[in-house]
């Protein structure tokens, strides 16, 4: 992230009348918080512009905000901004390339610089924190914040820091979170909504705790389609329990794999050893301590787990 790229972004925000915001598929709180928080911020900065957010709706995170009905015609002479997405293949809504200019804003290690401007800062906890920082870089400060913006950015920060438990929580993260908390929103209610689960999903969590495997400081579980059907839970909702086994004594890393029919999505987490390079070898990537990968057979999944054990030993 350079001063020139921030200045150019600000010029484009000033000059384009339509701005369309994208983020990654299977969105988490930071993807939605940064997308919808930035949307609300831009609406306050530019009340006469058309600001749109596109992507799938996720039921359990619908309380963060709703998506817009974006038409193909909206992309004509539009500025498109993609948030919280390291590579173009994971962008939700394939029309992102139909605009006049494309901007990437992200905090993941750079996998692909697909934008005309790529504003990436891997030192921040989340893209939501980065949006708050950009507001300061624009020279507006807190004057352009309001309760809606603060709430959405706060939940994005909370989501990607694991409620400030992860090691990506810095003094600056806490400073920005404190600033956002000065606005009048019920953060306790919001956190309760974020962690709320259906009865079926809680029974599913019980299954995970009873059936995960643990060996050589690595935990792993493979959720088949039959298990998803048994507990009436979607693959996306199942993935919310990726950290269910994180408190096991001695665990250094773990894999939470879900069969999605034509592929197996493997979410990889670590407490110490970087695992994003491993994930990249299996059609994925992400943060050093939190990454995702895609494999296409149980044998390939077993090979990934074996390599994770070797990674932890190094």
Wavefront OBJ file of the C-alpha trace (Angstrom):
o trace
v 0.000 0.000 0.000
v 1.571 3.266 -1.149
v 0.612 6.906 -0.805
v 0.314 7.119 -4.603
v -2.155 4.214 -4.762
v -4.256 5.730 -1.966
v -4.253 9.112 -3.700
v -5.264 7.517 -7.012
v -8.065 5.590 -5.289
v -9.353 8.801 -3.745
v -9.288 10.501 -7.157
v -11.271 7.642 -8.683
v -13.792 7.722 -5.833
v -14.257 11.423 -6.529
v -14.639 10.994 -10.282
v -16.853 7.907 -10.742
v -20.615 8.226 -10.284
v -21.201 4.490 -9.825
v -19.128 2.380 -7.424
v -19.758 -1.373 -7.101
v -18.318 -3.354 -4.197
v -17.493 -7.072 -4.386
v -15.915 -9.534 -1.908
v -15.107 -13.228 -1.760
v -17.414 -16.233 -2.013
v -18.591 -17.887 1.206
v -18.186 -14.580 3.037
v -17.134 -14.314 6.663
v -17.762 -11.324 8.990
v -14.724 -9.424 7.689
v -15.729 -9.835 4.035
v -19.224 -8.542 4.767
v -18.151 -6.008 7.380
v -15.585 -4.397 5.091
v -17.871 -4.502 2.042
v -20.961 -3.098 3.751
v -19.013 -0.817 6.079
v -17.220 0.703 3.090
v -20.536 1.006 1.266
v -22.060 2.975 4.158
v -18.917 5.110 4.370
v -18.997 5.926 0.646
v -22.707 6.749 0.861
v -21.907 9.301 3.550
v -18.937 10.695 1.635
v -20.807 10.815 -1.688
v -24.571 11.015 -1.053
v -25.348 11.648 -4.743
v -23.449 8.665 -6.135
v -24.761 5.147 -6.783
v -22.998 2.801 -4.349
v -23.854 -0.899 -4.734
v -22.811 -4.114 -2.958
v -23.094 -7.455 -4.726
v -22.721 -11.109 -3.761
v -24.587 -14.069 -2.334
v -26.655 -13.677 0.825
v -25.544 -15.687 3.862
v -28.433 -16.346 6.223
v -26.503 -16.523 9.484
v -24.754 -13.207 8.741
v -27.740 -11.386 7.229
v -27.908 -9.118 10.292
v -24.751 -7.341 9.072
v -26.630 -6.002 6.047
v -28.189 -6.901 2.723
v -26.917 -7.052 -0.843
v -28.174 -4.960 -3.757
v -29.764 -6.055 -7.021
v -26.979 -5.096 -9.403
v -27.739 -5.024 -13.123
v -25.217 -5.616 -15.900
v -25.862 -2.063 -17.070
v -24.670 -0.716 -13.709
v -21.111 -1.709 -14.589
v -20.931 0.676 -17.537
v -18.396 3.391 -16.636
v -18.332 2.120 -13.040
v -15.522 1.843 -10.518
v -15.383 -1.710 -9.137
v -13.735 -2.417 -5.779
v -13.082 -5.952 -4.514
v -12.551 -6.336 -0.779
v -10.889 -9.058 1.313
v -10.096 -11.330 -1.651
v -6.541 -12.448 -2.403
v -7.130 -13.951 -5.857
v -9.638 -13.317 -8.612
v -10.946 -16.894 -8.659
v -12.558 -16.320 -5.231
v -14.401 -13.121 -6.120
v -18.167 -13.442 -5.646
v -20.056 -12.340 -8.800
v -17.974 -12.857 -11.935
v -19.020 -9.504 -13.383
v -16.293 -7.699 -11.413
v -14.286 -7.202 -14.629
v -17.113 -5.365 -16.447
v -16.413 -1.968 -14.890
v -14.136 0.772 -16.170
v -11.553 0.452 -13.375
v -10.855 -2.287 -10.821
v -9.427 -1.844 -7.316
v -8.309 -4.568 -4.900
v -8.341 -3.770 -1.159
v -7.123 -6.634 1.022
v -5.067 -7.747 4.012
v -4.170 -11.288 2.885
v -0.670 -12.107 1.619
v -0.773 -11.089 -2.056
v -1.516 -14.041 -4.312
v -2.660 -12.158 -7.400
v -2.583 -8.462 -8.212
v -5.740 -8.447 -10.318
v -6.653 -4.782 -9.852
v -5.641 -1.632 -11.672
v -4.788 -0.540 -8.135
v -3.836 -3.108 -5.485
v -4.045 -1.741 -1.950
v -2.775 -4.561 0.255
v -1.564 -4.315 3.853
v -0.745 -7.621 5.535
v 0.090 -5.936 8.848
v -3.531 -5.151 9.713
v -5.869 -7.646 11.363
v -8.592 -7.437 8.764
v -9.815 -5.623 5.694
v -12.294 -3.859 7.983
v -9.373 -2.410 9.951
v -7.776 -1.402 6.649
v -10.926 0.489 5.604
v -10.764 2.436 8.890
v -7.102 3.200 8.193
v -7.910 4.351 4.652
v -10.460 6.763 6.074
v -7.652 8.326 8.102
v -5.359 8.345 5.044
v -8.054 10.151 3.073
v -7.808 12.912 5.672
v -11.418 12.662 6.861
v -10.806 11.118 10.283
v -13.756 10.245 12.488
v -15.897 13.002 10.969
v -17.163 10.571 8.324
v -17.956 7.717 10.675
v -21.427 7.005 12.015
v -23.071 4.194 13.970
v -23.812 2.055 10.887
v -20.271 2.280 9.538
v -18.689 1.702 12.948
v -20.831 -1.367 13.674
v -20.020 -3.051 10.372
v -16.284 -2.404 10.551
v -16.195 -3.494 14.190
v -17.800 -6.869 13.479
v -15.313 -7.415 10.647
v -12.409 -6.793 13.016
v -13.955 -8.997 15.710
v -14.491 -11.814 13.204
v -10.952 -11.901 11.826
v -9.266 -11.522 15.217
v -11.361 -14.249 16.846
v -12.744 -11.680 19.290
v -9.204 -10.295 19.755
v -7.741 -13.706 20.686
v -5.620 -14.242 17.541
v -2.056 -12.994 17.214
v -3.028 -10.587 14.434
v -4.492 -8.310 17.132
v -2.121 -5.360 17.439
v -2.199 -2.238 19.630
v -3.433 -0.355 16.556
v -6.231 -2.916 16.112
v -7.386 -2.251 19.661
v -7.093 1.492 19.147
v -9.325 1.391 16.059
v -11.770 -1.011 17.727
v -12.012 1.364 20.687
v -12.710 4.262 18.341
v -15.486 2.301 16.632
v -16.969 1.304 19.988
v -17.432 4.966 20.850
v -20.444 4.924 18.528
v -23.825 3.903 19.882
v -24.406 0.316 18.786
v -25.117 -2.761 20.873
v -21.904 -4.711 20.364
v -22.946 -7.425 22.822
v -26.122 -8.125 20.844
v -24.118 -8.106 17.635
v -21.579 -10.617 18.964
v -24.389 -12.853 20.190
v -25.950 -12.759 16.717
v -22.626 -13.671 15.148
v -22.184 -16.729 17.388
v -25.819 -17.847 17.376
v -26.324 -21.358 16.001
v -29.311 -23.571 15.227
v -30.042 -26.625 17.372
v -29.036 -28.897 14.464
v -25.699 -27.133 14.118
v -24.990 -27.492 17.831
v -25.645 -31.214 17.544
v -23.237 -31.160 14.599
v -20.600 -29.530 16.794
v -21.055 -32.411 19.240
v -20.362 -34.820 16.384
v -17.170 -32.931 15.515
v -15.919 -33.067 19.103
v -16.616 -36.793 19.314
v -15.168 -37.837 15.977
v -12.097 -35.723 15.194
v -8.713 -37.444 15.016
v -5.535 -36.272 16.692
v -1.995 -37.366 15.941
v 1.464 -35.777 16.081
v 0.012 -32.503 17.416
v -2.323 -32.247 14.412
v -6.104 -32.564 14.574
v -8.284 -33.360 11.590
v -11.825 -34.280 10.632
v -13.493 -35.042 7.309
v -17.181 -34.163 7.031
v -18.891 -36.171 4.301
v -22.065 -35.241 2.468
v -23.911 -37.927 4.454
v -22.977 -36.199 7.719
v -24.152 -32.837 6.371
v -27.488 -34.388 5.454
v -27.762 -36.161 8.806
v -27.476 -32.890 10.710
v -29.329 -30.800 8.095
v -26.456 -28.378 7.858
v -24.893 -26.748 4.799
v -21.207 -27.042 3.963
v -20.812 -23.313 4.579
v -22.466 -23.478 8.015
v -20.431 -26.557 8.919
v -17.234 -24.625 8.265
v -18.147 -22.205 11.058
v -16.999 -24.893 13.494
v -13.453 -24.966 12.158
v -12.064 -23.892 15.540
v -14.099 -26.338 17.632
v -11.038 -28.452 18.428
v -8.569 -25.592 18.867
v -8.462 -25.898 22.667
v -7.206 -29.490 22.715
v -4.065 -29.637 24.849
v -0.969 -29.995 22.689
v -2.636 -29.256 19.361
v -0.458 -27.211 17.013
v -2.518 -27.283 13.821
v -5.705 -28.783 12.448
v -7.653 -29.451 9.261
v -11.421 -29.142 8.987
v -12.395 -30.716 5.657
v -15.885 -30.716 4.151
v -17.023 -32.720 1.123
v -18.778 -30.349 -1.267
v -19.558 -32.911 -3.946
v -17.080 -32.182 -6.716
v -14.372 -30.994 -4.328
v -13.236 -31.126 -0.718
v -12.733 -27.783 1.010
v -9.993 -28.021 3.627
v -9.725 -25.229 6.172
v -6.311 -25.256 7.816
v -5.414 -23.528 11.067
v -2.161 -23.306 13.016
v -0.976 -21.894 16.323
v 2.694 -21.575 15.435
v 3.921 -22.952 12.095
v 2.986 -20.968 8.944
v 0.646 -23.011 6.750
v -0.247 -20.696 3.850
v 2.572 -22.078 1.682
v 1.217 -25.587 2.229
v -2.291 -24.396 1.355
v -0.976 -22.813 -1.857
v 0.305 -26.211 -2.989
v -3.242 -27.497 -2.705
v -5.117 -24.894 -4.747
v -5.493 -22.440 -1.898
v -3.782 -19.879 0.285
v -4.512 -17.336 2.970
v -2.850 -16.161 6.173
v 0.190 -17.805 7.782
v -1.990 -19.165 10.602
v -5.350 -19.483 8.811
v -5.641 -20.746 5.256
v -7.894 -22.747 2.978
v -7.211 -25.378 0.338
v -9.132 -27.495 -2.164
v -8.484 -31.183 -2.856
v -10.329 -33.622 -5.064
v -10.031 -36.975 -3.314
v -9.726 -38.468 0.143
v -6.230 -39.645 -0.767
v -5.179 -36.102 -1.615
v -6.660 -34.908 1.682
v -4.636 -37.528 3.550
v -1.488 -36.313 1.772
v -2.253 -32.727 2.834
v -2.651 -33.843 6.462
v 0.626 -35.762 6.257
v 2.434 -32.684 4.969
v 0.852 -30.592 7.728
v 2.316 -32.985 10.313
v 5.727 -32.519 8.724
v 5.269 -28.751 8.744
v 4.460 -28.761 12.437
v 7.566 -30.864 13.210
v 9.939 -28.465 11.417
l 1 2 3 4 5 6 7 8 9 10 11 12 13 14 15 16 17 18 19 20 21 22 23 24 25 26 27 28 29 30 31 32 33 34 35 36 37 38 39 40 41 42 43 44 45 46 47 48 49 50 51 52 53 54 55 56 57 58 59 60 61 62 63 64 65 66 67 68 69 70 71 72 73 74 75 76 77 78 79 80 81 82 83 84 85 86 87 88 89 90 91 92 93 94 95 96 97 98 99 100 101 102 103 104 105 106 107 108 109 110 111 112 113 114 115 116 117 118 119 120 121 122 123 124 125 126 127 128 129 130 131 132 133 134 135 136 137 138 139 140 141 142 143 144 145 146 147 148 149 150 151 152 153 154 155 156 157 158 159 160 161 162 163 164 165 166 167 168 169 170 171 172 173 174 175 176 177 178 179 180 181 182 183 184 185 186 187 188 189 190 191 192 193 194 195 196 197 198 199 200 201 202 203 204 205 206 207 208 209 210 211 212 213 214 215 216 217 218 219 220 221 222 223 224 225 226 227 228 229 230 231 232 233 234 235 236 237 238 239 240 241 242 243 244 245 246 247 248 249 250 251 252 253 254 255 256 257 258 259 260 261 262 263 264 265 266 267 268 269 270 271 272 273 274 275 276 277 278 279 280 281 282 283 284 285 286 287 288 289 290 291 292 293 294 295 296 297 298 299 300 301 302 303 304 305 306 307 308 309 310 311 312 313 314
